[in-house]
Amino acid sequence: MTHYKSFETERLLLIPTSEEDAAFMYELLNSPSWIRYIGDRNVRSVEEAATYIRNRVTAQLERLGYANYTVIRKSDREKLGVCGLYDREGLDGIDIGFAFMPQHEKQGYALEAALEVKRAGIEEFGISQMKAITSKDNVASQKLLEKLGLRYSKQVQLPNDPEELLLYELKVDNLTLHQQE
């Protein structure tokens, strides 16, 4: 089996999401904030979550070497949410995204994880342009994207999705890399 990179921050471990995370992903995919802001993925069982991981996460991980990371708190090994880099259909470029269980929101975990995923995307995977999409009413996500250095660009629609989303973009250059140091 191929070993994929994991990452670590002061408080968190970011481990590539695998089928072992199916029960957690089932819970996250059906959490109120996921349904409201990201959309219903029609995952109705732990088995369907495992299939979702296999088809959506593992397939991209095998193809690109990066995908979705399960965010785990070091202190007690609790799974808090996910953060990752996604090759999303209908979006030109790599999308940075995040989602956390409601009880773990507003504690700085999403920013901490996303800063590390952004760093890894640029420095370890050579991504020179990152994008992000969010719903118009997800103000918390918009603020986090701006803290990451992404800027609002325009409204977009993804294939088979009637909702207009806000597109944020970050072009990576030497200045961007030095600002992170």
Secondary structure by P-SEA (a helix, b strand, c coil): cbbbbbbccccbbbccccccaaaaaaaaaacccccccccccccccaaaaaaaaaaccaaaaaaccccbbbbbcccccccccccccccccccccbbbcccccccccccaaaaaaaaaaaaaacccccccbbbbbbcccaaaaaaaaaaacbbbccccccccccbbbbbbbbbbcaaaaaaac
